[in-house]
Amino acid sequence: MAARSLPGSLSENSLWWARAVRLTLTIGCLGLLAAAAGCTLFSSVQASFTVDPVVVYAGESVTFNASASGGQIVAYNWTFGAGGPGAGMEVQTTFSTPGIYTVELTVEGADGDQDRMSRTVTVYVRSGSELLREDFSVGEAAIANWALDPAWANAREGGVEYVSSAQDYALHIYSGGEAWHRRMASVELPPLREGQRIVFQVAVMATRTRDGYGFAIYPIRTTKDDLSGALPFLRYADGTTWIVEPSQYGTEVAHSTSFVPGVYRWHRYQFAFSEDGLEVRIDDQLIYEAQLEADLSQGGVYLLMVGDDRHDIGCNAFFDDFSVWVEE
């Protein structure tokens, strides 16, 4: 019997075939999209894994367990974002350095199907971990660790010298008012878990504090040339100690304090940065605190810089016992 026609439309058989073709094309397109995304549509296996412990620290063993994966799996393959790959339903690895890593599991079924799962794993350091220490105990050779900002400086205006009144050697910066001498070292900060903070500390002895002399301490700076991204720093100039807050636009707002450093006297300057804000202490006395807009929780590589930062102010000061650590 001939197919009955529908008025102004396709026949019933034609309509059925059109729907079937449309469904086939839709499934095919979805399959192509899934393949392009690196996964298999309607895979017979499913990748899943857990991490133990939940809080991961550098240098400590971590267990990745894929027992929650589904299907008839014949192979488990891992990549950890650092170091070599792994294989097996349960694997252990150690992240030697802190940071943020992408861990990926690929499972393969008996029929050749594959599925993948990835997770971001943040690796912290234990509170009390020291990130940098410089006491210049090796003498003049230590100057190699402190790069010179060449923009205005004369290399002869700074060096590591023996200071008889102090703890052996120290970094001496003695630029004139027409110069600009700054030294810097690279510091890699780890991600911070909740409750942790970064502490920077340095001892400074000024030999000139008047008549156009001062010094500056930058505990965290992203680049040597731009204040954008820098965190608050300390500047002594014109008889006043200032805590300077840079903005995201590279401008600055200076807050004066009552502290005046003594001549030929060592003072210990400490900066503590956390999600709660900034604390600045000199000789264990709190002189400044404020909230911070900057976020150090993800870590990163920064510059620790000392010297002078004004073309009308010289520097004649010794810097010693730099240390950076994590605490809570």
C-alpha positions in Angstrom: 0.0 0.0 0.0 1.3 3.5 -0.9 2.3 5.6 2.0 -0.5 8.1 2.9 0.6 11.7 2.3 0.2 14.4 4.9 -1.3 17.6 3.5 1.4 20.3 2.9 4.1 18.1 4.6 6.3 15.0 4.3 4.8 11.5 4.2 4.8 9.6 7.4 7.7 7.4 6.2 9.7 10.4 5.0 9.1 12.2 8.4 10.3 9.1 10.3 13.5 8.9 8.2 14.2 12.6 8.5 14.0 12.3 12.3 16.3 9.3 12.3 18.9 11.1 10.1 18.7 14.2 12.3 19.3 12.1 15.5 22.2 10.2 13.8 23.8 13.6 12.8 23.4 15.0 16.3 25.1 12.0 17.9 27.9 12.1 15.4 28.5 15.8 16.1 28.5 15.2 19.8 31.0 12.5 19.3 33.3 14.8 17.3 33.0 17.5 20.0 33.9 14.9 22.7 36.8 13.6 20.7 38.1 17.2 20.2 37.8 17.7 24.0 39.9 14.6 24.7 37.2 12.4 26.1 35.1 9.6 24.8 31.3 9.9 24.5 29.4 7.1 26.4 32.7 5.6 27.6 32.5 2.2 29.3 35.0 3.4 32.0 35.0 6.5 34.2 38.1 8.0 35.9 37.9 9.3 39.5 40.5 9.6 42.3 41.1 10.9 45.8 44.1 12.6 47.4 45.4 11.7 50.8 46.2 13.8 52.8 43.9 16.5 51.8 46.5 19.2 52.7 49.7 18.5 50.8 53.2 19.7 51.9 56.4 19.7 49.9 58.7 16.8 50.6 56.0 14.6 52.1 54.4 11.5 50.6 51.0 11.9 48.9 48.7 9.0 48.0 46.5 9.1 44.9 43.8 6.4 44.9 41.6 5.6 41.8 39.5 2.9 43.3 36.4 5.0 42.8 36.8 4.8 39.1 34.1 2.8 37.3 34.0 0.1 34.6 36.3 -2.9 33.7 39.6 -1.0 33.9 42.8 -2.6 32.7 45.2 0.3 33.1 45.6 3.4 35.3 48.1 6.0 34.1 49.0 9.2 36.0 50.8 12.5 35.3 51.6 14.8 38.3 52.7 18.1 36.7 56.2 17.6 38.1 58.5 14.6 38.1 57.9 11.3 36.3 54.6 9.6 35.5 52.9 6.8 37.5 50.8 3.7 36.9 48.5 1.6 39.0 45.2 2.0 40.9 47.0 3.5 43.9 50.2 5.5 43.6 52.4 7.5 45.9 54.5 10.5 45.0 56.3 13.4 46.6 56.3 17.0 45.4 59.8 18.3 46.2 58.9 22.0 45.9 55.7 24.0 46.8 53.4 25.2 44.1 50.2 24.5 42.2 50.2 21.3 40.1 47.7 19.6 37.8 47.4 15.9 38.4 45.7 13.8 35.7 44.5 10.2 35.7 43.7 8.3 32.5 41.9 5.0 32.8 41.6 2.4 30.0 38.9 -0.3 29.7 39.1 -3.8 28.3 37.4 -2.6 25.2 39.9 0.1 24.6 37.7 3.0 25.9 39.5 5.7 27.9 38.5 8.4 30.3 40.4 11.2 32.0 40.1 13.2 35.2 42.3 16.0 36.3 42.6 18.0 39.6 44.6 20.9 40.8 46.7 20.1 43.8 48.2 22.9 45.9 51.5 22.0 47.6 52.3 24.1 50.7 55.3 24.3 53.1 55.2 23.6 56.8 55.0 26.6 59.1 58.5 27.5 60.3 60.1 26.7 56.9 62.8 29.2 55.9 62.8 30.5 52.4 65.9 32.7 52.4 68.8 33.4 54.7 71.7 35.6 54.0 74.2 36.5 56.7 77.2 37.2 54.3 79.3 34.7 56.2 81.2 33.8 53.1 82.4 37.3 52.8 82.9 39.2 49.6 81.7 36.3 47.5 78.2 36.8 48.7 77.8 40.0 46.6 77.1 37.6 43.6 73.7 36.8 45.2 72.7 40.4 45.2 72.1 41.8 41.8 72.8 45.5 41.2 70.1 47.8 39.7 72.2 49.4 37.0 69.9 52.3 36.2 71.8 54.9 38.3 74.2 53.0 40.4 78.0 52.7 40.4 79.1 49.2 41.4 81.9 50.7 43.5 79.3 52.2 45.8 78.3 48.9 47.3 80.0 45.7 48.5 80.3 43.1 51.3 82.6 44.4 54.0 83.8 43.3 57.4 82.2 45.2 60.2 84.1 44.9 63.5 81.2 46.2 65.5 78.8 43.7 64.1 78.5 40.0 63.3 81.4 39.7 60.8 80.4 40.7 57.2 77.5 42.8 56.0 76.3 44.4 52.8 77.5 48.1 52.7 75.7 50.5 50.4 77.2 54.0 50.3 75.8 56.0 47.4 75.9 59.8 47.1 72.9 62.0 46.6 73.4 62.1 42.8 73.3 58.3 42.6 70.8 55.5 43.2 72.2 52.3 44.5 69.9 49.3 45.0 70.7 45.6 45.5 68.2 42.8 45.1 67.8 39.1 45.5 65.1 36.7 44.1 62.7 35.1 46.6 60.3 32.3 45.6 57.2 32.4 47.9 55.1 29.2 48.3 51.3 29.1 48.3 49.9 30.0 51.7 47.2 27.9 53.3 44.7 29.5 55.6 46.3 30.9 58.7 49.9 31.1 57.3 51.8 34.3 56.7 55.1 35.4 55.1 57.7 37.1 57.3 60.7 39.2 56.0 63.4 40.4 58.4 66.6 42.3 58.0 69.1 44.1 60.3 70.2 47.6 59.2 72.9 49.9 60.7 72.9 53.5 59.3 76.2 55.4 59.5 74.6 58.6 58.1 71.0 59.6 58.9 71.1 63.3 58.1 72.1 65.8 55.5 70.5 64.0 52.6 71.0 60.3 53.6 68.5 57.5 54.1 67.7 54.0 53.0 64.8 51.8 51.7 63.7 48.2 52.3 61.4 46.6 49.8 60.4 43.1 51.1 58.2 42.2 48.1 58.5 43.7 44.6 57.4 42.2 41.3 59.9 44.2 39.2 62.7 46.6 39.9 61.4 49.3 37.6 57.7 49.5 38.5 55.9 49.9 41.8 52.8 48.2 40.4 52.3 45.0 42.2 54.8 45.9 45.0 53.7 45.5 48.6 54.2 48.2 51.3 57.9 49.0 52.0 59.9 51.2 54.4 61.8 54.3 53.5 63.9 56.5 55.9 64.5 60.0 54.5 64.7 63.5 55.8 64.7 62.4 59.4 61.5 60.4 59.1 60.7 56.7 58.8 57.9 56.1 56.3 55.8 53.1 55.5 54.9 53.5 51.8 51.9 51.8 50.2 52.1 51.5 46.4 48.9 51.4 44.4 48.1 49.1 41.4 48.8 52.2 39.2 52.4 52.6 40.4 51.7 55.6 42.6 52.4 55.6 46.4 51.0 56.9 49.7 53.5 57.4 52.5 52.6 57.1 56.2 55.0 58.7 58.7 56.0 56.9 61.9 57.7 58.2 65.1 60.8 55.8 64.7 64.2 57.4 64.0 67.1 55.0 63.5 70.2 55.5 65.6 73.6 56.1 64.0 76.0 53.1 64.2 73.3 51.1 65.9 71.8 47.9 64.5 68.0 47.8 64.2 65.9 44.8 63.2 63.1 45.5 60.7 60.4 42.9 60.2 57.4 42.8 57.8 54.6 40.1 58.2 52.2 39.7 55.3 49.0 37.6 55.6 45.4 37.5 54.4 44.6 39.7 57.4 47.0 42.4 56.4 50.4 43.8 57.1 52.4 44.3 60.4 55.7 46.2 60.5 57.9 45.8 63.6 61.2 47.4 64.4 63.2 45.8 67.3 60.0 43.8 68.1 57.9 46.9 68.5 54.8 47.2 66.3 55.0 50.5 64.4 52.5 50.1 61.6 49.6 47.8 60.6 47.1 47.9 57.7 44.9 45.8 55.5 46.3 44.6 52.1 44.7 44.4 48.7 47.5 42.2 47.4 47.0 38.4 47.4 50.1 36.3 48.2 48.1 33.0 48.7 49.2 31.6 45.3 52.9 32.3 45.9 55.3 33.4 43.1 58.8 34.8 42.5 59.5 38.2 43.9 62.4 40.6 44.5 63.7 41.6 47.9 65.4 45.0 47.4 67.4 47.3 49.7 69.4 50.6 49.2 68.1 54.0 48.3 65.3 55.0 46.0 65.5 58.8 45.6 67.8 60.8 43.4 68.2 63.5 46.1 68.9 61.0 49.0 72.1 59.1 49.3 72.6 55.9 51.3 75.4 54.9 53.8 74.1 51.9 55.7 75.0 48.2 56.4 72.4 45.5 55.7 72.7 42.0 57.4 70.9 38.9 58.5 68.2 38.8 55.8 65.7 36.0 56.4 62.3 35.1 55.0 60.1 32.4 56.5 56.6 31.0 56.8 54.8 31.1 60.1 51.2 31.0 61.6 
